[in-house]
Amino acid sequence: MEFEGLREERGKKPWRVLEFYSGIGGMRYSLMKAGVNAVVVEAFDINDVANDVYQRNFGHRPYQGNIQSLSAADLDSYEAEVWLLSPPCQPYTRQGLQKGSSDARASSFLRILELIPQTSQPPLMLYVENVVGFETSDTHKRMVKMLEENNFILQEFILTPLQFGIPYSRPRYFCLAKRKPLAFKNPQFNNQLLWSPGPLYEQDDEKGSMVDQSHGIFDDSIKACRPIEDFLEDKVPRNKVHSDYCTLLANVSDLSEQTDKRNGCSRSSLNKYLVPLSLVERWGSAMDIVFPASRRCCCFTKSYYRFVKGTGSLLATNQ
């Protein structure tokens, strides 16, 4: 495919996108939220529950099957220019076995990359997301090697929502890849692991070129974040204890079934989210407790509410 005048040739045509490991549709929602002129021509996920939610959210049910069964001809049939990939993170997590490419859950991602040179219409751009730790894995090394062999240039980042004003500490690895002769506007950052989104905003400064693994950037970002209360469905006035929450906290064992007319939420329904006082007394020092005015909270895991430490923050509405 000729790239000269690609933008002019494309005109206002939307980018055709494939969404691998689509889950409940986070990538697709991000495209919509960012206002990108794109259409997701197909999504892929093996989890039927995730696909149920995806279908509910977007009116389209993802392809449900083993991605490893896809052929180059299958991928060509979609005529997609952009591939979004968020492969399984378990082979790279700190608490996992960190088996990398030897973990069976890494196979499908490597298989997709191996198909690129076999396609007659390789993607123009790729976007890969994973946990911190992926960037030091053998899977990452194999990915970089395969992409470079297929004429892709890369820019890689470790970013967190805190750097975008969102009070959520969730550092993640991101890789942006473009096939030559497409290029990034700041090519001096190619093949570096960056800890700032500066280059994405076309900034050429020291902060944008931050390549050391200092978390000071993240700490500074907290000051500019919006408070958690901006994202709560049930608003709790700052510096003022909501009377209903005060009642809930003071009378955990004697909650009524009355409905709060102001928020339409029954007190008994809120009761199921309360942390038992016995747990607070025993494990409170290990809990990550945040308040409506806080400007950060921790990453949530699938073990949230089952384990006290390291699984996510707890919201205290009564400071």
HELIX and SHEET records of a PDB file:
HELIX    1   1 LEU A    6  ARG A   10  1                                   5    
HELIX    2   2 GLY A   26  ALA A   34  1                                   9    
HELIX    3   3 ASP A   48  PHE A   58  1                                  11    
HELIX    4   4 ILE A   67  SER A   69  5                                   3    
HELIX    5   5 ALA A   72  SER A   77  1                                   6    
HELIX    6   6 GLN A   90  TYR A   92  5                                   3    
HELIX    7   7 GLY A  100  SER A  102  5                                   3    
HELIX    8   8 ALA A  104  ALA A  106  5                                   3    
HELIX    9   9 SER A  107  LEU A  115  1                                   9    
HELIX   10  10 ILE A  116  GLN A  118  5                                   3    
HELIX   11  11 PHE A  134  THR A  136  5                                   3    
HELIX   12  12 ASP A  138  GLU A  149  1                                  12    
HELIX   13  13 PRO A  161  PHE A  164  5                                   4    
HELIX   14  14 PRO A  187  PHE A  189  5                                   3    
HELIX   15  15 GLY A  198  TYR A  201  5                                   4    
HELIX   16  16 GLY A  216  ILE A  222  1                                   7    
HELIX   17  17 ILE A  228  PHE A  231  5                                   4    
HELIX   18  18 SER A  243  ALA A  250  1                                   8    
HELIX   19  19 ARG A  267  ASN A  271  1                                   5    
HELIX   20  20 LEU A  277  TRP A  283  1                                   7    
HELIX   21  21 GLY A  284  ALA A  286  5                                   3    
SHEET    1   A 7 ALA A  38  PHE A  44  0                                        
SHEET    2   A 7 TRP A  15  PHE A  20  1                                        
SHEET    3   A 7 VAL A  82  LEU A  85  1                                        
SHEET    4   A 7 MET A 125  VAL A 131  1                                        
SHEET    5   A 7 ARG A 172  ARG A 179 -1                                        
SHEET    6   A 7 PHE A 152  LEU A 159 -1                                        
SHEET    7   A 7 LEU A 193  LEU A 194  1                                        
SHEET    1   B 2 THR A 259  ASP A 260  0                                        
SHEET    2   B 2 CYS A 265  SER A 266 -1                                        
SHEET    1   C 2 ILE A 289  VAL A 290  0                                        
SHEET    2   C 2 LEU A 314  LEU A 315  1                                        
END                                                                             
